[in-house]
Amino acid sequence: MTDQSNIASLVPDAELTGLMRLLPARARPYAALARFDRPIGWWLLFWPCVYGLGLAGGLPQLWALALWMLLGAIAMRGAGCVYNDIVDRDLDAQVERTRNRPVASGAVSLKAAWGWLVFLSGIGLIVLLQLRWQAQLVAVASLALVAAYPFMKRITWWPQAWLGLVFSWGALVGWIAIAPPSLAMALVYAGSIFWVIGYDTIYALQDREDDALIGIRSSARALGAKVKPGVAAFYSLALLLWGAAIWQVRPQGLALVALLPAALHLAWQIMTLAPDDGADALAKFRSNRLTGLLVALAMITIGASA
């Protein structure tokens, strides 16, 4: 079994910073398993919830609902990571960046991991009960996509597209939590899918060599030398679809200006991306927390003024 003190040396996949330093040593592997040391994941899961809730006109007045969704994003992203690590424990052990993950290394037993998954899912259930029944049904429907995701890298070159379906689902939940389905809702969801494909392609750049050795497929490998134009295309589609969603709610050219800050930030990512530099890829991936905030502000602004 890997000594728990080794958690401190695992960068970037398990970092002994912030919250992790405050936790008892025995709790750290479980926090690392749920990626509590890496909040970028729950922000990327949460922002689409705000897109749907905001553009539907629910913010800022329904801020308490947004906070419930944030708690749900933290819990369910954690549960998803635990499930992913259970399924991928053998593959993780063969990749330099992931070989010290708690399940792959033995720091957390398989039985304990399943128990932790159930606990986190219970928190997700509490959040689910705060939604109206229509949104509850939509949220539950995402579980099939979540369950299938860890297997996508084994059967398709585009597991990032499947992740897009999963991580963008909150846009549907956020919208239906307060409003009936609409074309604008569908466009927000579609735009978010392409955004996820773009940023997760950047993330996958870190593992291209190891993935090639053990046969894991990814959009980063599929695109090869065309990663930068590929990510540019995904981000462009995301902006186009988000703009179309805004147009459905407020058909004025000035309304589209709300997306300009996010567009500039995405352009910066593409222009400065160094595909062969893993540290740069990780930094660019993490910068999408700011992208999410900028798009959320645009959706809230337009939704509140429509």
N, C-alpha and C positions, 0 to 999 in steps of 0.2 A: 504493500500500500504506500502511495506517495505521502511523504510527510506534509502536514498542513502548512508548515512554514514555507514550503516551496511556492505557495500561492503568490508570495511577494515578488517572485521573479518572473511571473508569467505575463509577458507584454507582447502584443496588446490585448490578448484574450482574457486575462484575468488580472486586474490591476489593484494593488493594495493601496488604494488612495481613498480619500473622502470617507464615505460610509464604511468601507471595508476596514479601515483602521479603528473604527469605533466599536466594531462587533467583536464578541468573544471569538477566540480562535476556532472553537468547534462549530460556530455558525458560519464562518467565512466560506467554506466550500459550498454550502447551500445557497448563500447569497451569490456566489460566483456562478453556480449552476443556473440560477434564474437571471443572471446578468445584471444584478442590482448595481454592480460596479461599472456598468456601461449603460447609462441612462439614454443614450442616443436612440436605442431601439424602441423604448416606450414613447419617446417623443415622435418618432416616425410613425408609430401606430396611432398615436393620439391625434396628430394634426388633421388627417382626413375626417375624423369625427367632427372637428371644429369647422372644416370646410362645409360639410353638409348642414350642420346645425346653424352655422353663420349665414350661409347664402339663403337658407330657408327663412331667415328673419328671426332666429331664436336668440341671438346675442346682441347686446350684452345682458339683456334682462334674465335669461335663463342660465346665468353663470354657475349656479349650483349644479345644474345638470351637466355642464361641461366638466366640473370637478369630479363628478361621479364617473364620467367617461374617462377622465385621466386615471383615476384609481383602477378602473377596468382595464385600461391599456397597460398599466404597470403589472397588474396581476396576470392578465392573459398573455402578455408578451413573455413574462416569466414562465408561465405554464407551457407556452409553446417552445421555449428554449429547453426546458427540462425534457419535454417529449422528444424534441429533435435530438438531444444528446443521448437519450436512451436508444433511439433508433440508430443513430450514427456512431455509437460508441466504438465500433471496430474501425470504421473509416477515420474517425477523429484521431485514433491512436497512430495512424500512419501519416498524418499531416503535421508538420513542424509547429504551425500556429495553434493547432487544436489538440495536440497530443496530451497536454496537461489539463484538459478540461476535467472536472471532478469525476464524472462517470467513467470516462475513458482511462483515467489514471488510477481509479480505484479509491479516490478520496471520499466518494459517496457511493454506497452500495446500490445495486439495482433496485432492491426492495425499498430502500430509503428514498430513492429518487421518485419512485412511483407514489410513495406517501406524500412527498413534497408537492408533486403534481396535483394530487387530489386536494390538498390544502389550498393551493393557489387557485384552483378551479372553483373552490367553494367561495373564495372572495369574489371571483368573477360572477358567480351566481347571485350574490348579494347585490352587486351592481346591476345585473340583469333585471332584478325585481323592481328597480327604480324606474324602468322604462314602461311605456304603454305597451299593450300586448302586441301591436303590430310590429314595433321595433324589437320586441323580444323574439318574435318568430324570425325576423331577418338576422338577428345576432346569432341565434342557434343554428341557422342554416350555414353559417360560416365554418362550423366545426368539421364538416366533411372536407372542405378545402384545406383546413389546418392539418387534419390527420393525414392527408395525402402528400403534403408538401415535402417531407424529408425524403420521399422516394423519387421525387422528380429529377434530381441530379443523376439518378441511375438510368432514367429512361428517355430523357430529352436534353438537348443542348441548351434549352431555354428555361431552366428552373426559375430564373428571375421573373419570367412572365407569370408563373404560378404564384410566386411570392407577391407579385403585384396585385393579383386577385385577392390574396389574403390580407395584405397590409393596407389595402385601400377600402376594405369592407366597411370600415367605420364611417365613411362618407354616406353610405346607404343607411346605416343605423342612425347617424346623427340627423339626417334629413327626415326619415320616417318617424323619428321620435316626436316630431312636432308638426309634420306636414304630409300630405299624400304624395305618392310617387309622381315624378314628372320628368320631362326630358332634361331639364336643368340638372336634376339629381343624377341621371344616367351619365351626363357629360362630365360632371365633377368626378364621378367614380372612374370613368374611362381615362380622364386626364391624370388622375392619381396613379393609375396602373402604369402608365408610361413613365411617370416620374420615378416610381419604384424600380422599374426595369433599368432606368438610367443610373440611379445611384447604387443599385445593387450590382450592376455590371462593374462600376468603379470599385466597389468593395471586393469583388471576386478577383480583381487584378492581383491582390496580395498572394493568392494561392495557385496561380496558373501553373507553376512548375510542379508543385506537389500534386495538383489535380491531374495533370497529364500523366504522372507516374503511376497513379493508382486508378485511373480511368474515370474520374469524376468529371462530369460535363458542366459547362457554364457558358453564359453569353460572352464572357470575357475571352474564353478560349475560342468560341465560335467566330467572334469578330476578328480575332488575331490582330493584325497590324491596323485594322480599321476601327479600333475601339473608340477613338476620339470622334470621328464622324458618326459612328453608331450612337454614342451617348448623346451627341448633338441632335440627332434625329429624334431620339426618344424624348429629350427635354423639349424640343420644338413642338412635338405632338402634344405633350402635356400642356404647354402654354396655349396652344391652339384650342384644345378641348376645354380647358378652364375658361378661356376667353369666350368660347361659344356658350358655356354655362352662364357666365355673367350676362351675356347678351340676352339670353332667355329671360332673365330676371329684370334687367334694365337695359333696353336696346338703345344705348347711346354710346357714341365713340369715346366720350370722356370717361365712361365707366371702365373701359379697358385699360386706361392709364393706371388703374389700381394694381395691375399685375406687373408694371414696369420694374419696380425694385426687385421682385423675384426673378424677372427675366434677366436683369443685369447680373444678378448673383449667379444664376445658372451659366450665363455666358462666361463669367470669370472662371467658374469651375472648369469648363471645357478648354478654355484658352490656356490655362496654367497647368492642366493635368499632365503629369509625367507618368505614362503607363507602366514604365519599368521600375518605378520607385514605389515600393510597398508602403513606406511611411507617408509619402505624398498621397497615395490612393486612399489610405485610411483617413488622413486629414480632410481630403475633399469629400469623402463619404460623410464624415461627421459634420461637415459644414452644412449639410442638408437640414440640420435642425433649424438653422437660420432661414433656409428656403421655406421650410414648413411654416415658420412664424410669419414670414412676409406674405405668403399666399393666404394664410388664415386671416391676417389683417385685411387683405383685399376682399375676401369673401364676407367678412363681418361688416365691413364698410358698405359694400353694395347691398347686402341683405338688409341692413338697418335703414338704408335710405330708399329702398324700393317702394 
